[in-house]
Amino acid sequence: MTKPYYAVIFTSKRTSGDHGYDAMAQKMEDLARQQPGFLGFESARDEIGISVSYWESLQDIAHWKSNTDHLIAQEKGRTDWYAWYKVRICLVEREYGIDQ
């Protein structure tokens, strides 16, 4: 990815039961991949969930946040899926590691 870029880090603790979560999570990932400025996505879930999406600009993030389908998923998250969550938006200026 060309630097700098932005990372949206979503950490959460799920409520018990699926309540349509898995299907909506896949739908949101597929939809995010179609949005302008989307660069990538990584996710892990155990005791807490950590999902990171990567974007070219803050404007691209704001556009995704206001997507109609995403707004519906956000509301379901607040009412049905999450005991708690946090969203952090970070500027990535440098990265390093072993490529996959």
Secondary structure, 3 states (H helix, E strand, C coil): CCCCEEEEEEEEEECCCCCCHHHHHHHHHHHHHCCCCEEEEEEEECCCEEEEEEECCHHHHHHHHCCHHHHHHHHHHHHHHEEEEEEEEEEECCCCCCCC
